[in-house]
Amino acid sequence: ATRSLSAISIETSFVEGVYEKLASVYDLIYGLPLHHGRTKAIRRMAIRRGDHILEVGVGTGMSLPLYPRQCTLTAIDLSDKMLERARTRVQQYSLRNVRLIQMDATKLKFPDNSFDIVFAPYFINCVPDPLAVTREMRRVCKHGGRLVFLNHFLSDRPFTSKLERAIAPLTVHLGFKSDFDLPAFLAQTGL
């Protein structure tokens, strides 16, 4: 429970810089390969009419058209360039139920108990302080609501986990930590 979540330590400014650079090619790199996971996660959430949802780390907004139109969706991201692309997607699909906000996930500017579902798709292994982000996600989630994490985590297979640890210093330049430890994350967050 006390072991490091990743061997890689990054600063918020580094993460912001990576995603500012990736914004123009993000959909090409992460669109199709991760689409099935986004679709499945949103379907499994069983979103009901009137649910208030927060998507943390919306990026270019690839998941936005997947949500039912009968929910209210607030989506945040730190990167302005990623949000520019998300705004284009909102207009393209006429998503009137979506509100996009530039915000740091470690300092959510929402009252306690604001959302029925707080969703972090492919995000928690991208941030400098995943424990602070999770505390904030938990704070803004309604009592009885759900926190949903969709992510790559360190494999429990010895060979694969060694490879993921070895390439972690490179993957941060692609916007994620390949060695993010799920059991340690669950233990340290109490999830």
C-alpha positions as CSV (number, residue, x, y, z in Angstrom):
1,A,0.0,0.0,0.0
2,T,2.9,2.3,0.5
3,R,4.8,1.6,-2.6
4,S,5.1,4.2,-5.4
5,L,2.3,4.2,-7.9
6,S,4.9,4.8,-10.7
7,A,8.7,5.1,-11.0
8,I,8.1,8.2,-13.0
9,S,7.6,11.6,-11.3
10,I,6.2,14.4,-13.4
11,E,5.1,18.0,-12.9
12,T,1.8,19.5,-14.0
13,S,3.5,21.9,-16.4
14,F,5.2,18.9,-18.1
15,V,1.8,17.1,-18.5
16,E,0.2,20.3,-19.9
17,G,3.1,20.7,-22.3
18,V,2.9,17.2,-23.6
19,Y,-0.9,17.5,-24.3
20,E,-0.5,20.9,-25.9
21,K,1.9,19.2,-28.3
22,L,-0.2,16.1,-28.8
23,A,-3.5,17.9,-29.4
24,S,-3.2,18.0,-33.2
25,V,-2.4,14.3,-33.5
26,Y,-4.2,12.9,-30.4
27,D,-7.2,11.5,-32.2
28,L,-4.9,9.7,-34.7
29,I,-2.8,8.1,-31.9
30,Y,-5.5,7.4,-29.3
31,G,-8.7,7.5,-31.2
32,L,-9.4,4.1,-32.7
33,P,-7.1,2.0,-30.4
34,L,-9.0,3.3,-27.3
35,H,-12.5,3.8,-28.8
36,H,-13.8,0.3,-27.8
37,G,-12.9,1.0,-24.1
38,R,-14.6,4.3,-24.1
39,T,-17.8,2.9,-25.7
40,K,-17.9,0.0,-23.3
41,A,-17.3,2.0,-20.2
42,I,-20.0,4.6,-21.0
43,R,-22.5,1.8,-21.9
44,R,-21.7,-0.1,-18.6
45,M,-22.3,3.1,-16.6
46,A,-26.0,2.7,-17.4
47,I,-26.5,6.5,-17.4
48,R,-30.1,7.5,-16.5
49,R,-32.1,10.4,-17.7
50,G,-31.1,13.5,-15.7
51,D,-27.8,12.1,-14.4
52,H,-25.1,14.8,-13.8
53,I,-21.8,13.5,-15.0
54,L,-18.3,14.9,-14.7
55,E,-15.7,13.6,-17.2
56,V,-12.2,14.4,-15.9
57,G,-9.5,14.7,-18.6
58,V,-11.8,15.0,-21.6
59,G,-9.0,15.7,-24.0
60,T,-10.3,16.3,-27.5
61,G,-13.7,15.1,-26.6
62,M,-13.7,11.7,-28.4
63,S,-16.1,10.3,-25.8
64,L,-18.6,13.2,-25.9
65,P,-20.9,11.9,-28.7
66,L,-21.2,8.5,-26.8
67,Y,-23.1,9.9,-23.9
68,P,-26.9,9.9,-23.9
69,R,-28.4,13.3,-24.6
70,Q,-30.7,13.0,-21.6
71,C,-27.8,13.5,-19.1
72,T,-26.0,16.7,-18.2
73,L,-22.3,16.4,-18.9
74,T,-19.5,18.6,-17.5
75,A,-16.1,17.9,-19.0
76,I,-12.8,19.3,-17.9
77,D,-9.2,19.3,-19.1
78,L,-6.1,21.2,-18.2
79,S,-4.9,21.7,-21.9
80,D,-6.5,24.6,-23.8
81,K,-5.5,23.1,-27.1
82,M,-7.2,19.8,-26.3
83,L,-10.3,21.7,-25.2
84,E,-10.3,23.7,-28.5
85,R,-10.7,20.3,-30.3
86,A,-13.4,19.2,-27.8
87,R,-15.3,22.4,-28.5
88,T,-15.2,21.7,-32.2
89,R,-16.6,18.2,-31.5
90,V,-19.4,19.7,-29.3
91,Q,-20.4,22.0,-32.2
92,Q,-20.1,19.2,-34.8
93,Y,-22.5,16.9,-33.0
94,S,-24.7,19.7,-31.6
95,L,-24.2,18.5,-28.0
96,R,-26.3,20.9,-26.0
97,N,-26.0,18.9,-22.8
98,V,-22.2,19.3,-22.6
99,R,-20.3,22.0,-20.8
100,L,-16.5,22.2,-21.3
101,I,-14.2,23.9,-18.7
102,Q,-10.5,24.3,-18.4
103,M,-9.6,23.1,-14.9
104,D,-6.9,21.4,-12.9
105,A,-8.3,18.1,-11.6
106,T,-6.5,18.5,-8.3
107,K,-8.5,21.6,-7.6
108,L,-12.0,21.0,-8.9
109,K,-14.1,24.1,-8.6
110,F,-17.4,22.3,-7.9
111,P,-19.3,22.0,-4.6
112,D,-19.2,18.7,-2.7
113,N,-21.7,16.0,-3.9
114,S,-22.3,17.6,-7.4
115,F,-22.2,14.6,-9.7
116,D,-23.9,11.2,-10.0
117,I,-21.0,9.8,-11.9
118,V,-17.4,11.0,-12.1
119,F,-15.5,9.4,-15.0
120,A,-11.8,9.5,-15.7
121,P,-11.1,7.8,-19.0
122,Y,-7.4,7.1,-19.7
123,F,-6.4,9.8,-17.3
124,I,-5.4,8.7,-13.8
125,N,-2.0,7.5,-15.0
126,C,-1.3,10.8,-16.8
127,V,-1.4,13.1,-13.8
128,P,1.4,14.1,-11.3
129,D,-0.7,13.4,-8.2
130,P,-3.3,10.7,-8.9
131,L,-4.2,10.6,-5.1
132,A,-5.1,14.3,-5.0
133,V,-7.2,13.9,-8.2
134,T,-9.0,10.9,-6.7
135,R,-9.7,12.8,-3.5
136,E,-11.3,15.6,-5.5
137,M,-13.3,13.2,-7.7
138,R,-14.6,11.5,-4.6
139,R,-15.5,14.9,-3.0
140,V,-17.6,16.1,-5.9
141,C,-19.3,12.7,-6.4
142,K,-22.7,12.4,-4.7
143,H,-23.1,10.0,-1.8
144,G,-24.1,6.7,-3.5
145,G,-22.7,8.0,-6.8
146,R,-19.9,6.2,-8.8
147,L,-16.3,6.9,-9.6
148,V,-15.3,5.2,-12.9
149,F,-11.7,4.8,-14.0
150,L,-10.9,3.5,-17.5
151,N,-7.2,3.1,-17.7
152,H,-4.0,1.1,-18.5
153,F,-2.4,-0.3,-15.4
154,L,0.8,-2.2,-14.8
155,S,0.5,-5.8,-15.8
156,D,0.6,-8.5,-13.1
157,R,2.6,-10.7,-15.6
158,P,6.3,-10.6,-14.7
159,F,7.7,-10.2,-18.2
160,T,5.1,-7.6,-19.3
161,S,5.4,-5.6,-16.1
162,K,9.2,-5.4,-16.5
163,L,8.8,-4.2,-20.1
164,E,6.2,-1.6,-18.9
165,R,8.6,-0.4,-16.2
166,A,11.5,-0.2,-18.7
167,I,9.5,1.9,-21.3
168,A,7.9,4.2,-18.7
169,P,10.5,7.0,-19.1
170,L,9.5,7.1,-22.8
171,T,5.7,6.8,-22.4
172,V,5.4,9.9,-20.4
173,H,6.3,11.8,-23.6
174,L,3.2,10.2,-25.1
175,G,1.1,11.4,-22.2
176,F,0.9,8.4,-19.8
177,K,2.8,6.3,-17.3
178,S,3.0,2.7,-18.5
179,D,4.0,1.4,-15.0
180,F,1.0,2.7,-13.0
181,D,0.3,0.2,-10.2
182,L,-3.4,-0.6,-9.7
183,P,-3.2,-2.5,-6.4
184,A,-1.1,0.3,-4.8
185,F,-3.5,2.9,-6.2
186,L,-6.6,1.1,-4.8
187,A,-4.9,0.6,-1.4
188,Q,-3.7,4.2,-1.2
189,T,-7.1,5.7,-2.2
190,G,-9.2,3.3,-0.2
191,L,-11.3,2.5,-3.3
